[in-house]
Amino acid sequence: MVSPMKRKMTRLLALVVVALLPAMLRAQDNADWTRPFEPFRIIGNIYWVGSYDLSTYLITTPQGNILINTGVGDTAQQIAKSVDQLGFKLSDTRILTATHGHYDHVAGMATLKRLTGARLIVSEPDRPLFESGGKADFRFGNTPGAQFDPVKVDGTFKDGESITLGGTTLVAHLHAGHTKGATSFTTSVQEGGKTYRVIIANMGSINPGVKLSGMPGYNTIAQDYARTFLAQKDMKVDVWLASHASQFRLHDKYKPGDRYDPERFVDPQGYLAAVQQLEKTYLDQLAKERTGK
């Protein structure tokens, strides 16, 4: 028979593991999150200026440029170097935005805003994350390692609204669940007489410790994930990009030095399969939570 003290120690150990899990995951991922990667042209006016795994997209226009995501704080200078390496000026950045307000994608936002003077425009539901430095997040708000320098938001968008600069239009799609304001961006690119439908998708992954059957501060999380998967499956996509290189298999599709090829990231089947797999993970977890198994 298990003694009360042993049961208490077991529960305490479990709580410690849950509390440390985000830090353990970061320790595993940090090498690829901060590992430099050669910048390159993806398609048309869209370029990769991120690290080995954390996506940062530079979108150039005649009236200035857009940066989507900034990686962790340590990668801000890498991004600046990559923009310069491609022959562009970081000071020409006019708009900063992000797929969602977690530290691994926006911890460098305050630094890059200071370096560029650009306007920060994000989804309305994620605004509190940026301005609180991550403290408003329903999952990691009390995790010191997931917090970052707060940054003032200059403007927000809602589902279906657009960001337009220099003839380029990004349509914002609220794909909530991962955060309350998780966003995918779509745009059309003309290249070689063809029109490519491009998505920079915020995939519906579920962080450790998230309970779909109910999270304090996010009662509609299950419904939001369900709507996201439904919407993403219905989207017509040619070129598939995402918040992490690993999510859209960047390193299987491109190696440094490869020639420019606008067809390289055309992968509608891979996109749909990835969405369906994440939806299955969601449904399986939700079912387990509801049955208590």
Summary of the structure (lengths in Angstrom):
residues: 293
radius of gyration: 19.5
end to end distance: 22.8
largest distance: 74.2
contacts: 959
relative contact order: 0.12
helix: 40%
strand: 22%
